[in-house]
Amino acid sequence: MTESSKKFIVMSVWTAIIFFALRCWIGWSDLSTAISEKKFFECGYSLFGFAGESVGFTALFMAGFNKWWWKWKPLNWLAGGMPVLAKRYKGKIRFHWEDKDQERDSEIGIVQTFLHVNVKLGTSESSSNSVTASIKEDNGSKLLIYTYLNTPRAELQNRSAIHYGTAMLNIDDPKHITGNYYTTRLSRGSMDLDAEKSER
């Protein structure tokens, strides 16, 4: 289970408790009347209904939190300060292949919720999609770590086969991400990317 999943579960539990407490406070006059009149079945039925309402509100709230609200500063702080990545980055990939150093312009698209990250990368020769991706903290730095499947253009696959890879990008500054990658075809390189100006 990822750290973000653990945080999400803890926040869901506390949100349900808070909603339940608020619902009991709103309906306290009815509850106190039922208790004073020893109508315990009626009291229990009301509490059961309050619990159901709280679970429903929590599900709606956490769905919105996962998709949008975690990016808001107060909620982001409560959720552990997960970096909010830009939707698009542009930059360079530098690598050694076919006995020479090479460089490619590249573009990355990121779809991010609180629980999930998807990374798509494209160059003039190939495109890749993440298979798994997560944000982790290591020695005080935030890292985007993902494995991907890279698919070169059909006419290039005789010299550049479809392959898997792993990338580790430092995202301490979400406007500028940099790091290294390694592939199953025994190549490796570095990535240096900046968020598009419209998203800074």
Protein Blocks (a to p, Z undefined) as FASTA:
>chain_A
ZZklmmmmmmmmmmmmmmmmmmmmmmmmmmmmmmmnopaklmmmmmmmmmmmmmmmmmmm
mmmmmmmmmmpmklmmmnoopacddfbdcddddddeehiacdddddddddddfkbccddd
ddfkbccddfbdcdddeehiacddddddddddfklmmmoccddddddddfkbmmbccddd
ddfkopacdddddddfklZZ
